[in-house]
Amino acid sequence: VKGHQRHSVVDLLGNLLHVSVHAANCSDTVAGAAERHPSIEAFSGDAGYRGTAVRVIAGQP
């Protein structure tokens, strides 16, 4: 859908853990999923997640 971004978090088996949809002019983030699912130890994403991912893993806001 034009004008929206969709993000989903799945476990290793493909089970859906989290979905978010927001306006395309908002920046990408994994912080929300990490807060809702603190057991997440690793994840994979494109370059748009790089800076946020490093901060989340390091425990920084």
C-alpha positions in Angstrom: 0.0 0.0 0.0 1.5 3.3 -1.0 2.3 5.6 1.9 2.6 3.0 4.6 5.4 0.9 6.0 4.9 -2.6 7.3 7.3 -4.3 9.8 6.9 -7.8 11.1 8.9 -9.8 13.6 8.9 -13.6 13.5 10.7 -16.3 15.4 12.9 -19.0 13.8 9.9 -21.1 12.9 8.1 -18.2 11.2 5.6 -17.6 14.0 4.4 -14.0 14.0 5.5 -12.1 17.2 4.8 -8.5 16.2 3.5 -6.4 13.4 3.4 -2.6 13.0 2.1 -0.4 10.2 2.8 3.3 10.1 3.1 6.2 7.7 6.0 6.0 5.3 7.5 9.3 6.5 8.3 7.7 9.9 11.8 6.3 10.4 12.4 2.6 10.8 12.9 1.1 14.2 13.2 -2.2 16.1 13.0 -0.7 19.5 9.2 -1.3 19.9 9.5 -5.0 19.1 12.6 -5.4 21.4 10.6 -3.8 24.3 7.6 -6.1 23.7 9.7 -9.2 23.3 12.8 -8.9 25.6 13.8 -12.5 24.9 14.9 -11.6 21.3 18.6 -12.2 21.2 19.3 -11.8 17.4 17.5 -10.5 14.4 18.1 -9.8 10.7 17.1 -6.8 8.7 18.2 -4.5 5.9 20.5 -1.5 6.2 17.7 0.7 7.4 17.7 -1.0 10.7 21.5 -0.9 11.2 21.9 2.1 13.6 18.8 1.3 15.7 19.8 -2.4 15.9 23.2 -1.6 17.3 21.7 0.7 20.0 19.0 -1.9 21.0 21.6 -4.7 21.3 23.9 -2.4 23.4 20.9 -1.6 25.7 20.9 2.1 24.8 17.8 4.1 24.1 
